[in-house]
Amino acid sequence: MGVRIIGESLRNIPWQDKPGDYEGVVWRYDKNPLTRRNPTRSTARVFNSAVAPFRGRFVGVFRADHKDGKARLHVGWSDDGISWDIEDEVITWKDTDGKVYQPNYAYDPRVVKIEDTYYLTWCTDFYGPSIGVGLTKDFREFTRLENAFLPFNRNGVLFPRKINGKYVMLSRPSDAGHTPFGDIFLSESPDMIHWGRHRRVMGRGGSGWWQGLKIGAGPIPIETTEGWLLFYHGVVLTCNGYVYSCGAAILDINTPSRVLYRCRNYLLTPEKEYETVGFVPNVVFPCAALTDSDTGRIAIYYGSADTYVSLAFAKVDEVVEYVKENAEPFHEGEGR
């Protein structure tokens, strides 16, 4: 049967076949980028954003850097997952008592549906960067929950279902600045409020210099018959500055703090002009993925050069096979 995605079918997943002469396992949409500069009246750039299927269409929670320089979250809508209508209004958050509770800034969101609720995580201001958490049923009304962790932390990524009866989140503890370090950790919660039982999943470096400075979880992990497929970003500090690339690992299905395979090679690195030239050059930052269990197709949304949203494609069996064949020769996971 080969590797299969465990989940729902998505017949209208955005898709473009791999070019016949392309040798990689992740390939770009040939009409990238999907967004442009000054995409709405109040915003200068949209990138590093989250996408999910919603009632036969697609909804996005977009990181929008405003013209005052601050990052905020906006909702967007699409019929095909490619052409987007991004609202100019900022998402309005209310706490569980119904009081408006707006973050000072919000960036790099993720969105996941768990049972009948859509949960959002993002980097928020909590005396320094930390993980904000909220929920919505309709992407019109948004309820903000307690922040997940103490500062400083980034790249909060929830799993799409409970594991052993608990909500599970990946994150990357950091500092107040650009973070000259960074490993991926896992935490559990019984109620999406109290988080604990922290475990180190995997560290920066490994066999690939492309991830030598820091790593961070990308899209929501994809459940497969081989384990959780995790796309993540890795960063290297070169003589010309930082370079962000995309890699992948496979985590144990019941104990996701245990890494089964981790690819030594990146899957996507800045090559195109819209990835190498922009507000922050040389950035490929995966943030969302759509999947179709019937065909094994994966559509990966990534930020390019901190300026645009771009799109890439993959097949689950090809990615898993490549990760296994190019796996690093050591075991990681369950570090305390």
QUILINBEL-V727843 format. One record per helix or strand of 2 or more residues. SS is the DSSP state (helix for helix, strand for strand). FROM is the first residue (numbers start at 1). TO is the last residue. If there is no record, write none. Layout:
# QUILINBEL-V727843
SS/FROM/TO ; SS/FROM/TO
This chain:
# QUILINBEL-V727843
strand/26/28 ; strand/43/54 ; strand/57/66 ; strand/71/78 ; strand/85/90 ; strand/93/94 ; strand/106/114 ; strand/117/125 ; strand/129/136 ; strand/142/144 ; strand/153/158 ; strand/166/173 ; strand/184/189 ; strand/195/202 ; helix/209/211 ; strand/214/217 ; strand/222/224 ; strand/227/238 ; strand/241/251 ; strand/258/263 ; strand/268/269 ; helix/273/276 ; strand/283/292 ; strand/297/304 ; strand/308/315 ; helix/316/325 ; strand/332/333
